[in-house]
Amino acid sequence: MKERCKNPRRPTVVDEGRDERLSPFQRLTIEPPPKETGPEQLYRVVYVIDINAMNPRQAAERAYEIMKDPQSIQPVLDIIDSSGRQTRVDLSDV
């Protein structure tokens, strides 16, 4: 698996109204999935977790291990349909 970063030297974004520094990730936008023509609708499932790590690769590996661990608590997931409607699902509420 190859790590990719489109612009590793991306400057910090300044919010003109508050004069506070915002990282580009604070403005992260997740697009809805494309419309499907099959029998099931396509959903984009977003899993967000904060991970301590030495680098992005290690953070990804640790997140993946947590996702696979049957002893981990069930996550809260954000689901986006092709129309852009968002639903939050807490799997621990089952």
Short mmCIF file of the C-alpha atoms (twelve columns), coordinates in Angstrom:
data_MODEL
# 
_entry.id   MODEL 
# 
loop_
_atom_site.group_PDB 
_atom_site.id 
_atom_site.type_symbol 
_atom_site.label_atom_id 
_atom_site.label_alt_id 
_atom_site.label_comp_id 
_atom_site.label_asym_id 
_atom_site.label_seq_id 
_atom_site.Cartn_x 
_atom_site.Cartn_y 
_atom_site.Cartn_z 
_atom_site.pdbx_PDB_model_num 
ATOM 1  C CA . MET A 1  0.000   0.000  0.000   1 
ATOM 2  C CA . LYS A 2  1.454   3.326  -1.026  1 
ATOM 3  C CA . GLU A 3  1.080   6.489  1.017   1 
ATOM 4  C CA . ARG A 4  -0.043  9.481  -0.966  1 
ATOM 5  C CA . CYS A 5  -0.062  13.167 -0.192  1 
ATOM 6  C CA . LYS A 6  -1.092  15.481 -3.010  1 
ATOM 7  C CA . ASN A 7  0.708   18.536 -1.656  1 
ATOM 8  C CA . PRO A 8  2.958   17.897 1.353   1 
ATOM 9  C CA . ARG A 9  3.928   21.593 1.457   1 
ATOM 10 C CA . ARG A 10 0.366   22.883 1.558   1 
ATOM 11 C CA . PRO A 11 0.328   26.148 3.531   1 
ATOM 12 C CA . THR A 12 -1.752  26.667 6.633   1 
ATOM 13 C CA . VAL A 13 -5.062  28.325 5.822   1 
ATOM 14 C CA . VAL A 14 -5.919  31.518 7.660   1 
ATOM 15 C CA . ASP A 15 -9.550  32.219 8.511   1 
ATOM 16 C CA . GLU A 16 -9.819  35.927 7.683   1 
ATOM 17 C CA . GLY A 17 -12.724 36.491 10.092  1 
ATOM 18 C CA . ARG A 18 -11.082 35.125 13.239  1 
ATOM 19 C CA . ASP A 19 -7.364  35.385 12.443  1 
ATOM 20 C CA . GLU A 20 -6.852  31.851 13.735  1 
ATOM 21 C CA . ARG A 21 -4.838  29.276 11.870  1 
ATOM 22 C CA . LEU A 22 -6.816  26.372 10.415  1 
ATOM 23 C CA . SER A 23 -5.171  23.263 9.087   1 
ATOM 24 C CA . PRO A 24 -6.435  22.059 5.703   1 
ATOM 25 C CA . PHE A 25 -7.892  19.004 7.465   1 
ATOM 26 C CA . GLN A 26 -10.233 21.168 9.541   1 
ATOM 27 C CA . ARG A 27 -11.915 21.928 6.228   1 
ATOM 28 C CA . LEU A 28 -12.120 18.310 5.087   1 
ATOM 29 C CA . THR A 29 -14.997 17.676 2.697   1 
ATOM 30 C CA . ILE A 30 -16.261 14.188 1.977   1 
ATOM 31 C CA . GLU A 31 -18.205 13.877 -1.246  1 
ATOM 32 C CA . PRO A 32 -21.218 11.555 -1.540  1 
ATOM 33 C CA . PRO A 33 -20.754 8.321  -3.472  1 
ATOM 34 C CA . PRO A 34 -21.864 8.088  -7.104  1 
ATOM 35 C CA . LYS A 35 -25.420 7.013  -7.889  1 
ATOM 36 C CA . GLU A 36 -25.769 3.271  -8.493  1 
ATOM 37 C CA . THR A 37 -28.165 1.605  -10.887 1 
ATOM 38 C CA . GLY A 38 -28.036 -1.821 -9.235  1 
ATOM 39 C CA . PRO A 39 -30.480 -3.365 -6.749  1 
ATOM 40 C CA . GLU A 40 -28.720 -1.828 -3.719  1 
ATOM 41 C CA . GLN A 41 -27.925 1.801  -3.036  1 
ATOM 42 C CA . LEU A 42 -24.267 2.787  -2.651  1 
ATOM 43 C CA . TYR A 43 -23.305 4.445  0.649   1 
ATOM 44 C CA . ARG A 44 -20.107 6.140  1.766   1 
ATOM 45 C CA . VAL A 45 -19.256 5.071  5.321   1 
ATOM 46 C CA . VAL A 46 -16.965 7.373  7.284   1 
ATOM 47 C CA . TYR A 47 -15.044 6.058  10.285  1 
ATOM 48 C CA . VAL A 48 -13.188 8.727  12.255  1 
ATOM 49 C CA . ILE A 49 -10.685 7.919  14.979  1 
ATOM 50 C CA . ASP A 50 -7.824  9.810  16.620  1 
ATOM 51 C CA . ILE A 51 -4.590  7.802  16.719  1 
ATOM 52 C CA . ASN A 52 -1.199  8.543  18.285  1 
ATOM 53 C CA . ALA A 53 1.608   7.442  15.953  1 
ATOM 54 C CA . MET A 54 5.060   8.343  14.695  1 
ATOM 55 C CA . ASN A 55 3.905   8.822  11.078  1 
ATOM 56 C CA . PRO A 56 0.805   8.564  8.840   1 
ATOM 57 C CA . ARG A 57 1.507   4.955  7.844   1 
ATOM 58 C CA . GLN A 58 1.714   3.833  11.471  1 
ATOM 59 C CA . ALA A 59 -1.501  5.737  12.265  1 
ATOM 60 C CA . ALA A 60 -3.289  3.943  9.413   1 
ATOM 61 C CA . GLU A 61 -1.998  0.553  10.556  1 
ATOM 62 C CA . ARG A 62 -3.074  1.179  14.155  1 
ATOM 63 C CA . ALA A 63 -6.534  2.329  13.058  1 
ATOM 64 C CA . TYR A 64 -6.919  -0.778 10.921  1 
ATOM 65 C CA . GLU A 65 -5.917  -3.036 13.832  1 
ATOM 66 C CA . ILE A 66 -8.499  -1.336 16.054  1 
ATOM 67 C CA . MET A 67 -11.165 -1.786 13.363  1 
ATOM 68 C CA . LYS A 68 -10.426 -5.527 13.143  1 
ATOM 69 C CA . ASP A 69 -10.184 -6.147 16.895  1 
ATOM 70 C CA . PRO A 70 -13.331 -7.932 18.119  1 
ATOM 71 C CA . GLN A 71 -12.670 -6.538 21.621  1 
ATOM 72 C CA . SER A 72 -12.885 -2.916 20.396  1 
ATOM 73 C CA . ILE A 73 -15.995 -0.940 21.202  1 
ATOM 74 C CA . GLN A 74 -18.480 -0.615 18.363  1 
ATOM 75 C CA . PRO A 75 -17.893 2.628  16.443  1 
ATOM 76 C CA . VAL A 76 -20.125 5.543  15.580  1 
ATOM 77 C CA . LEU A 77 -20.203 5.818  11.793  1 
ATOM 78 C CA . ASP A 78 -21.357 8.596  9.510   1 
ATOM 79 C CA . ILE A 79 -23.194 7.311  6.451   1 
ATOM 80 C CA . ILE A 80 -23.675 9.417  3.303   1 
ATOM 81 C CA . ASP A 81 -25.993 8.383  0.489   1 
ATOM 82 C CA . SER A 82 -25.646 9.407  -3.155  1 
ATOM 83 C CA . SER A 83 -27.962 12.396 -2.579  1 
ATOM 84 C CA . GLY A 84 -25.661 13.717 0.147   1 
ATOM 85 C CA . ARG A 85 -27.999 12.862 3.049   1 
ATOM 86 C CA . GLN A 86 -26.034 12.032 6.183   1 
ATOM 87 C CA . THR A 87 -26.998 9.608  8.915   1 
ATOM 88 C CA . ARG A 88 -25.027 8.878  12.085  1 
ATOM 89 C CA . VAL A 89 -25.201 5.248  13.229  1 
ATOM 90 C CA . ASP A 90 -23.954 4.248  16.677  1 
ATOM 91 C CA . LEU A 91 -23.325 0.513  16.498  1 
ATOM 92 C CA . SER A 92 -22.985 0.269  20.271  1 
ATOM 93 C CA . ASP A 93 -26.729 1.027  20.540  1 
ATOM 94 C CA . VAL A 94 -27.633 -2.406 19.130  1 
# 
